[in-house]
Each structure stands twice: as C-alpha cells, then as structure tokens.
Amino acid sequence: MPKQYTPEVKSRAVSYVMDRLDRYKSIYAACAEMAPKLNVGKETLRRWVVQAQIDSGARTGPSSEELAEIKALKSKVKDLEEANEILKQSAIFFARELDPRRH
C-alpha cells in the first residue's frame, strides 16, 4: 500500500526541488538526489514535480483538476454500466416470468 503524504509535506518537497532544479541536468537526477533527504521515494517526488509543472503551465498535460474530473467520470461510468447490467438482467428475468409459453 502506498504511503500517504500530507499536502504540506508534498508542497514543501516540490518547492524544495523546484528551487534547486537548475542545478541538475534533469528532473530525474534532481529527484534521485533529493528524495532520500526528504524521506520520499524518488519516483513519487518526480511525479509530484512534473504535475506541479503541468499545473503551473510550464509543461503540457492534464492538470490536477482535470485528472480529478477524469477519475470521477470514470467512477460514474462504472456505476452506470453496473446499473445498466442489473437492469438488463432483471428485464430478461421478468420477460421469462411473463412468457405465456412457459406455463
């Protein structure tokens, strides 16, 4: 199970890396060196920094709000598909029950 970090830890870690990013040749190199100091996984830190860059407009990609909306919509679609399947199965059941040829 992944660790849960507080928003304060996340924002401090991202700002720490962003302030020092110009000293490294890549985001990965910066995160690989700074992650142990911040007690965060290097890939977790890299994803946070990339998402912060996307949210600020420095990089292209879906923003945090868009990702949250996509997640909510996927959940809603899944719920609706399940409800639709239940309705289909109940329609089949009642059609069989009402079939006059069965009696």
N, C-alpha and C positions, 0 to 999 in steps of 0.2 A: 504494500500500500504506500502511495507517495506521501511524502511529508507535507504538512500544511504549514505554510509560512504566513505570518501576519502581513497585512498590507504595508505596515511601517517598515518591516524588515525588507520586503520586496522593493519598496520605493528607495530606501537608503542604499541598498545594494546596486540598484540600477543607476542611481545618480553617482555613486562612487565610481562605477565602471565608465559611465558616460564622460565624467570629468577627466578621466585618465586615458580615454580611448585613443587619443592622438599619439600616445607613446608606443603604441603597438601596431604591428603590420596588419592585424586582422582582429575582428571581434572575438573569434575563437581563441586566439593567443591571449588576448586580454582576459577573457573569462577563465581560461585554463590556469592562469597565474593568480588571479584574484579570488576565485571561488573558494579555495581552501582557507584563505584569510577571512572570508565572510561566512564560512561554515555552511556553504550552499554548494550543490552539485554544479559542475561546470556547464553541463548541457542545460540545466534549469536556468542558470544565470544567463547563458547565451540566448535562450528563448525569450526571457524577460527583456533583455536589452533590444533584441530585434523587434519585439512587439512594441516597446517604447518608441523606437524609431518609426515604426509604422504609424503609431498613434499621433506622433508629432508631425508626420508628413514628410519626414526625411527619407522614407523608404516606401515602396508600393506594397500593397497587400490589404487584406481585410482588417479593419480596426477592431479594437476590443468590443465596441458596441455592436458592430456587425457580426462578429463571432458569437456574441451572446444571443443576438437575434436569430442567427442560423441555428444555434443549439436549441433554442426554444421552439423554433418552427419544426425542426426535425422531431422533437419530442411530441409536438402536437400532431404531426403527420402520422407518427407511430400509433398514437392513441386513436386517431380517426380510422386508421387501417384496421386496428383491432376491433373497434366498434362495428365497422363495416363487415368484417368477417363474422362477427357474432350475429349480426342482422341477417346475413346470407344464410347461415346455418339454421337460424330459427325459422326463416321463410321456407327452407327446404323441409324442415321438420313438420311445420304446420300444413304445408302442401300435401305431404304424405298422409297426415292425420285426416285431412278433409277429402282425400281421394275416395270417391264412391266405389271404385273397383276393389278397394281393399276389404270391404265388408262383405 
